[in-house]
Amino acid sequence: MASFDDDYDIRTFTPVLVNGTPDAATRDWIAATRIAFHQDGGDESIAQDARGAAADGRVLTGVYATHPLPGALGADWPVGTYAGYTKTINVGGGALLDAYLISDVTVRPTHKRKGMLRRLMTERLRAAADSGLAIAALTASESGIYRRFGFGPATRLRSVVIRHEKRFALHLTPTGHTELAEAHSLSDIAREVFAGFHATTPGSIDRQHQLWQRRIGLQGDSGKPDDTMRAAIHYAEGSDAIDGYVTYRMKEVGDDDVLEVVDLVASSPNAYLGLWAFIGSVDLVDRITSRSAPVVDPLLQAMVESRTLETDGEWDHVWLRILDPIAALSARPYAADGQLTLRVHDSLGFCEGVYELTAARGAGTLRQVDASTGAAVADLELDAATLASLYLGGTSAQVLAEAGLVTARTPEALALATGLFAPDRPVYGITYF
C-alpha cells in the first residue's frame, strides 16, 4: 500500500503577485479554497484574495496529488490547503499577544480520510511553536473537528433580531452624536476605532486585509465593491473625536424591510449604545439583524423594550490552542492572588506536564515542575483543549468542571481557579478569519 508521501507532495510558499496579478501557484491555491467554500472563482475575486494574502504576510501550504487522474483537476491544483499568519490577540488587561492564525483549511471531498488534515495541522503548529509563537487560533466551520488537535472554544457570538413592533428606546440617552458617512471611504477611521476596541476587549483579534475590505464594502463575494453598504460614525461628546462606527445594508426579506448590521465597532460603552440608538432610529425598517453581537450585551439592559431583542442563534467563534503554556499563561492578567498546580494532558506534546501558576497583584507566572515531586500534586487536571477554553476566562473553571472537563482536587482549588481566570471585561471578538 502506497504511503502518504508516495501519493502527495506538500508545498509551502508565500503568495506571489506580478503587477497585482497572482502567479499560477497562488492563483490555483486560492481557486481551490473558493471551490471548497462554494465561493465565486472569477479572476477578480481570486486576485483580490491574493492581494489580501500578500498584505497579511500569509504563508500558504498546499497538498498536491502526485498522480492526478486523466480529466481531473491538474497536478498544480491542491487537494488540501492551509494558511497561517500572525496577528495579535487581546488576552486581558490590554495585553496584546502575537497569535498564529489559521485559515482556509480545506480537504477536497475526494481525498478525505487520508490523514491530510492531521499532517498539515501538526507540522504547521510545530513550525509556529518553533518560531516562538505561544498561541494559535482559528474559526471553525464545524465544531467537532479541532478539539483532537488541542483547540478549545474560547469566545462566542450571538445572532440577534430586533423587531420594530414597539419604538426603539434606551433608558438613558448616550452622549455624543452620530453622522452618516461614506462606507467605502471609512478605511482609516475604521482601523483607528478598531484599534481602540482591540486594546480594551479581551478576546479581540486584530483584523486581516480581506475582512477590512468586506466590512466597509470595498470587496463583495465577486471581488467587486458592494454599493449597498451604508455607514455612520459616532463622535464623542463635545469634540470631533470619532469613537465608533457602523456599516449596514438594507434588504427585503419576504414582506419585511430588514436593516442588516454588518460591522459595529466602538471604543467605549457609550459609543456602542450611541450607534445602536442611531440604528434604532432609521425609518422604514421592520427588523434589525446582527450576526456579531456579544453574548454578554449591555444593549439588552439598556433597552426600554428589551423583549423586542431576540437571540436568533449562538455559536462558538474563536478556538484557541496553547503552544507555549509558560509564555501564554504568563502574558495574561489575573483577577485574584494565589497559587495553583495544573496537570495538563496534551497528545501533541506542546502543553504536556505539571505546572505551578503563581498570581499576585494582577500578574502571573507559570513554571513547569518535576512530575515526580510532591509539588506535582495537581490542584486541577485538564487537557490542552480545556486549558485553551479556560485561558481567556470566557468559560469559567467552575463551568468546565461541571461539564466534566476539569478535575479539581478540592472545592477550594476550583474556586481559586475560577477567581484567578476571571476576565477584566466580558470576552468578545468580532474578527473572522
Summary of the structure (lengths in Angstrom):
residues: 433
radius of gyration: 23.3
end to end distance: 37.5
largest distance: 73.9
contacts: 1410
relative contact order: 0.14
helix: 30%
strand: 33%
